[in-house]
Amino acid sequence: VQLQASGGGLVQPGGSLRLSCVASGSIASVTAMGWYRQAPGKQRELVARIHKTGSIQQIDSMKGRFTISRDNTNNTVFLQMSSLEPDDTAVYFCKAEAGWHVYWGQGTQVTVSS
């Protein structure tokens, strides 16, 4: 499974961004996809994860600001981010789960700054 993430960039506090991650390859085996982020000097953390059934796992502190969705037809997962804060600055990684296998995308930088 290959993952191609896009949509990061520089945004002012209070702004919005939409991240996209397209999966290719052995996509029939993928059961869940999600977004993680890693800020400088910090561990990578879960942002949101969506199972192919539609079940969503999300960090409480981001609920209401971040929304994960999935387009199964196009093998794409989205992360709509709004009311962005400087603390949201991080590299955002897309992840796919396929049984015991885990696949990571290359990451996309999100910088929230005025």
C-alpha positions as CSV (number, residue, x, y, z in Angstrom):
1,V,0.0,0.0,0.0
2,Q,1.3,3.4,-1.0
3,L,0.0,6.6,0.6
4,Q,0.3,10.1,-0.9
5,A,-0.6,12.9,1.4
6,S,-1.2,16.5,0.4
7,G,-2.8,19.7,1.5
8,G,-0.5,21.1,4.1
9,G,0.8,24.6,4.2
10,L,1.1,27.8,6.1
11,V,-2.1,29.2,7.6
12,Q,-2.9,32.0,10.0
13,P,-4.4,31.2,13.4
14,G,-8.1,30.6,13.1
15,G,-7.7,29.4,9.5
16,S,-8.6,26.1,7.9
17,L,-6.9,23.5,5.8
18,R,-8.0,20.2,4.3
19,L,-5.5,17.4,4.1
20,S,-6.0,14.5,1.6
21,C,-4.4,11.1,1.5
22,V,-4.8,8.8,-1.5
23,A,-4.1,5.1,-1.0
24,S,-2.9,2.9,-3.9
25,G,-1.7,-0.6,-4.3
26,S,-3.2,-3.5,-2.3
27,I,-6.0,-1.3,-1.1
28,A,-8.5,-4.1,-0.7
29,S,-6.7,-5.2,2.4
30,V,-6.9,-1.8,4.1
31,T,-9.3,-1.7,7.0
32,A,-8.6,1.7,8.5
33,M,-6.9,4.9,7.7
34,G,-6.0,7.8,9.8
35,W,-4.0,10.9,10.5
36,Y,-1.3,11.3,13.0
37,R,0.9,14.3,13.7
38,Q,4.3,15.0,15.1
39,A,5.4,18.4,16.4
40,P,9.1,19.2,16.8
41,G,10.5,17.5,19.9
42,K,7.3,15.6,20.5
43,Q,6.0,12.1,19.9
44,R,3.8,11.2,17.1
45,E,0.1,11.3,18.2
46,L,-3.2,10.2,16.8
47,V,-5.4,12.9,15.4
48,A,-8.2,10.8,14.0
49,R,-8.8,7.4,12.6
50,I,-11.6,6.0,10.5
51,H,-12.5,2.4,9.9
52,K,-13.9,1.2,6.6
53,T,-17.2,0.7,8.4
54,G,-17.3,4.4,9.2
55,S,-16.4,4.1,12.8
56,I,-14.2,7.0,14.0
57,Q,-11.7,7.3,16.7
58,Q,-10.6,10.8,17.5
59,I,-8.8,12.8,20.2
60,D,-11.3,14.7,22.3
61,S,-9.3,17.9,22.2
62,M,-9.6,18.0,18.5
63,K,-13.3,17.2,18.2
64,G,-15.3,20.1,16.8
65,R,-12.2,21.5,15.0
66,F,-11.0,18.5,13.0
67,T,-13.2,16.2,11.0
68,I,-12.0,13.0,9.3
69,S,-13.9,11.5,6.4
70,R,-13.3,8.8,3.8
71,D,-14.1,8.4,0.2
72,N,-14.0,4.6,-0.3
73,T,-14.6,4.9,-4.1
74,N,-11.4,7.0,-4.6
75,N,-9.5,5.4,-1.7
76,T,-9.0,8.7,-0.1
77,V,-9.1,9.9,3.5
78,F,-9.5,13.6,4.3
79,L,-8.9,15.7,7.4
80,Q,-10.7,19.0,7.5
81,M,-9.1,21.2,10.0
82,S,-10.6,24.5,11.2
83,S,-10.0,27.1,13.9
84,L,-6.3,26.2,13.6
85,E,-4.0,27.1,16.5
86,P,-0.2,27.5,16.6
87,D,-0.1,24.3,18.7
88,D,-1.5,22.5,15.7
89,T,1.8,23.1,13.9
90,A,3.3,19.7,13.0
91,V,4.0,17.2,10.3
92,Y,0.8,15.4,9.6
93,F,1.1,11.7,8.5
94,C,-1.4,9.5,6.9
95,K,-1.6,5.9,8.1
96,A,-3.2,2.8,6.6
97,E,-3.9,-0.4,8.5
98,A,-4.1,-3.7,6.7
99,G,-4.3,-6.7,9.0
100,W,-1.0,-6.8,10.9
101,H,0.6,-4.4,8.4
102,V,0.8,-0.6,8.9
103,Y,1.7,1.8,6.2
104,W,2.7,5.4,6.5
105,G,2.7,8.3,4.0
106,Q,5.5,10.8,3.7
107,G,3.9,13.5,5.8
108,T,2.8,17.0,5.0
109,Q,3.8,20.1,7.0
110,V,1.1,22.2,8.6
111,T,2.3,25.5,10.0
112,V,0.0,27.8,11.9
113,S,1.5,31.2,12.3
114,S,0.7,34.9,11.9
